[in-house]
């Protein structure tokens, strides 16, 4: 359980990150960024930087996929 917690800490240290989920026993990490604080290019940079930092700081067998998700939604209700 230590590795997924450290994966989440690494991603949370970046500005603009709203939520982080380590999934599949730490093989995949989803980084949700705030769409008002991070643009599409910034989300890509965050994914690359988190992956680089994970490679530098952690030892693990195989690969860890880092996905940055930037999503904005608009909802309106009539009536």
N, C-alpha and C positions, 0 to 999 in steps of 0.2 A: 504493500500500500504506500510505501514511501515514494516510489518513482512517480506514480500519477499525481501525488500531492506536489512534488517538486515541478512536474510539468506544468501544472496549473499556476504555481507561483511565478515561474519564468514568464508565462504569457501575461499574467496580471500586472507585471512590472512595467508594461508598455503603456504609454498614454493613449487614451481613446478606447481601451478594451472595456467592454461592459460585462461579459460573462465568459467563462472558460469551462469546457467539459473535456476531461480525459476519458476516452471510451475504448472499448475492446482491450481491456487489461493494459492500457497505456500505449497501445499501438497507433492510436489516432487521437488527435486533439483538435477540438473545434473551438475557435476563438471568435466570439461575437463582438463586433466593434460597433460603436455608436455612429450611426450614419451622419449625424450633424457635426461630429468631431473628426471623422476620418473619411476621405474620399476613396474612390476605387483604387487609385494608385497607392494610397496610404495603406489600404487593407492588404494589398499585395506585398508591400514592404514589411508590414508587420508579420505576415506569414513567413517570409524569407528570414527575417531577423530572429524570430522565435525558433525556427528550424536550425539556424546557425548557432544560436545560443544553447539549444538542447544538445547539439552535436559536440559543442565545446565543453559543456559542464557535466553531462551524464554519460555513463557507460551502459549500453544495452545491446542485446542481440537483434539483428535485423534492422528494420527501418521504422521510423515514427512519422506518420503523415500529419502535417499541420495544415488545417484549412481555416482561413479567415472568412467570416461571413458578414457581409454588410447588407442590411436589408432595411428598407423603409416602407411603411404601409400607410395608406390613407383610407379612412373609413368614414362614411357619412350615413346618417339614418334619416329617412324622410317619413313624415307622418307622425 
